């Protein structure tokens, strides 16, 4: 079976104090266009199921794909990002450009996050033998599972682009392999 891990589109920035609870931003205008471009890019591929993080940016990213493919989405709490309870959301690219030390923060207990992600993904694999499943989630989730497959201990070893497609093959024998990371050809026309 094949997993298409998709990072959400570019969300809006939420500063601490802008909201009463955890920051759960909507997609920006560019993020919505990225989601539409992703749906068009994957329109000719067979996708059998769509699983989505409960976070708003991931759910909104999944809508154009689900609509285009006429598929329901399965929201899974265990696909949420490690910062789900943060009071602010600043896109990591913005933090990195500003050389803000928060840009490379990792989960407080990365081994627990990693184990939860691996368990969740293995549950998705077991539910969809011989199928292709889109999993719309977050950079930390993608890093956790790809790192598991590649045996990389670094919690955040690469930065998946917004709406990037990251393909993992899962054999019924238990073997897992990376087919591709960070496919972003569908974003070439967007600015």
JOKAHU-V828493 format. One record per backbone hydrogen bond with DSSP energy under -0.5 kcal/mol. CO is the residue of the C=O (numbers start at 1). NH is the residue of the N-H. If there is no record, write none. Layout:
[[CO,NH] [CO,NH]]
This chain:
[[1,170] [2,133] [3,5] [3,168] [4,6] [4,135] [5,166] [6,137] [7,163] [8,163] [10,28] [10,31] [14,89] [15,18] [26,12] [28,32] [29,33] [30,34] [31,35] [32,36] [33,37] [34,38] [35,39] [36,40] [37,41] [38,42] [39,43] [40,43] [42,45] [45,47] [49,134] [50,74] [51,136] [52,76] [55,58] [55,59] [56,60] [57,9] [57,61] [58,62] [59,63] [60,64] [61,65] [62,66] [63,67] [64,68] [65,69] [66,70] [66,71] [72,50] [73,75] [74,52] [76,79] [77,80] [81,84] [83,86] [86,23] [89,14] [91,94] [91,95] [92,96] [93,97] [94,98] [95,100] [96,99] [100,103] [101,104] [102,105] [107,110] [109,112] [109,113] [110,114] [111,115] [112,116] [113,117] [114,118] [115,119] [116,120] [117,121] [118,122] [119,123] [120,124] [121,125] [122,126] [123,127] [124,128] [125,128] [128,131] [131,2] [131,133] [132,48] [132,49] [133,4] [134,51] [134,136] [135,6] [135,137] [136,53] [137,8] [138,142] [139,143] [140,144] [141,145] [142,146] [143,147] [144,148] [145,149] [146,150] [147,151] [147,152] [151,153] [154,157] [158,160] [161,164] [164,7] [165,183] [166,5] [167,179] [167,180] [168,3] [169,171] [169,177] [171,174] [175,171] [177,169] [177,179] [180,167] [183,165] [184,187] [185,188] [187,190]]
